[in-house]
């Protein structure tokens, strides 16, 4: 088992949990968290280089580093792992945010217990992205969700108990839908008389799910994953959860955890049930289109920094699901790049909001002003994050959103010219309006928070970012700029996923 490099994405967090249990002081706890996070980051970079090396050497399989170990033979459950370009991108995103979150939580209360639950959450995330067995994927999905209740309920702020319970109940409700969908896929995973399987690659190869069952199971799986992706009208858990969560949890929650929804929709719902995806995409296009615009409008009227960024996440994650439903490679590539961009950008936002809140003890923009004069480093970082959210060229947001909208227009025009209606085209135009709305709430916050008059004279005594805060924000800014300045590298990485096998499955 340990001969496969991917399994170490689960082994390293488990070793970190063991190390934390033995720690006796704050320095040891910090050392374990940082060293373990650095190891995960180094491992993800190594997997990236190895993956690209194999692709350049001529490897054409849909997934690489594929391996499988029997777990429960009666139901044919395996611990099956494998990655493609999208999985590798998600692993890199997760490792960077976990590392940045470790530094952002440098002074957290009860650090041992906090990091134990945070690392358990990250174990579920990494396990989810490397799994190609539906059962183990669902197991890791649940492992990632369960710690959220305690992390928010114990270390959160404001209405933390309400937020934690609301988040847990809604996500568990989504999990129930998802479980039913996955069981249905399993019982239709092989031709009559063949051995049933949970393996995604085998299910796709068998192509045994009938048209009728696809139509029944697709909404279950898409809604199940869509709840975690904050799809309208199942999004309400996200803003409340963000508002009450501690800084590192908000970073992981928005930066990584919500990406499980988009990744699952692509990997399971779209990939395994393409016929239903083509037929039912219009229904979910409407819901995701509403998410994009509704989230942006809500962000405009909020005054709490976390709520503003939370509704911004609803809008941006809605754009991910919207692009996936366009069912063409350009839009899907944009969706994955949007997942990367939003993950890094929103993690940076929440890190900065947590740092500002730790000094001012308020998140209300009406009670703050003149921060550019008082906290120049944090303010400049906030401007950079805002410009990335706006889609400024040279930063990740521009590359991602431009690719999404170009792909969406292609799909919309293809439908229109083929006489299949103009719904895709209309909702693409509606989604484009979100760019203007985003500019409104971002520039409003930047103007009022950073450049307005100082409302509280006590704020003049505040000190700027510490070294660990600078390190946390710097690595996120560099990552955002890297995607914006070198988009071809990430585009080529993602496009390796769209092999002839996947083209065939998607009917393209």
Beta strands, then each sheet from edge to edge (+ up, - down):
strand 1: 64-72
strand 2: 77-83
sheet 1: 1+ 2-
end
